[in-house]
Amino acid sequence: MLSRLKEEGEFHYVEEGDGPVLILLHGLFGALSNFETAFSTLQSSTGW
């Protein structure tokens, strides 16, 4: 997954797929890895 990681200033994000934008924000002490299950589910159910 880290190959998709992009950085812009202090922000780190993943840009993937087509269609409407979906923004997932983690809370304090969270990490991008908290969303691995959501990424897998989106990929399998939407072809993302």
C-alpha positions as CSV (number, residue, x, y, z in Angstrom):
1,M,0.0,0.0,0.0
2,L,2.8,2.5,0.7
3,S,3.5,2.7,-3.0
4,R,0.3,4.7,-3.3
5,L,1.1,7.0,-0.5
6,K,1.5,10.7,-1.6
7,E,2.7,13.6,0.4
8,E,1.8,17.3,0.1
9,G,3.3,19.4,2.9
10,E,2.2,17.9,6.2
11,F,-0.5,15.8,4.6
12,H,-0.1,12.2,3.6
13,Y,-2.8,10.7,1.4
14,V,-3.7,7.9,-1.0
15,E,-5.3,8.7,-4.4
16,E,-6.8,5.7,-6.1
17,G,-9.6,4.7,-8.5
18,D,-12.3,6.7,-10.3
19,G,-15.6,8.2,-9.4
20,P,-16.7,10.4,-6.6
21,V,-14.2,11.5,-4.0
22,L,-14.3,9.7,-0.6
23,I,-12.3,11.2,2.2
24,L,-11.5,9.1,5.3
25,L,-9.9,10.9,8.2
26,H,-8.3,9.1,11.2
27,G,-8.4,10.6,14.7
28,L,-5.6,11.4,17.0
29,F,-2.9,8.7,17.1
30,G,-4.6,7.0,14.1
31,A,-2.8,5.8,11.0
32,L,-3.4,5.1,7.4
33,S,-3.2,1.4,8.2
34,N,-6.5,1.8,10.2
35,F,-8.2,1.9,6.8
36,E,-6.8,-1.3,5.3
37,T,-10.1,-3.2,5.7
38,A,-12.1,-0.3,4.2
39,F,-9.7,-0.2,1.2
40,S,-10.0,-3.9,0.7
41,T,-13.8,-3.8,0.9
42,L,-14.0,-0.9,-1.5
43,Q,-11.7,-2.6,-4.0
44,S,-13.7,-5.8,-4.0
45,S,-17.2,-4.3,-4.0
46,T,-16.6,-1.5,-6.5
47,G,-13.7,-2.7,-8.7
48,W,-11.7,0.3,-7.4
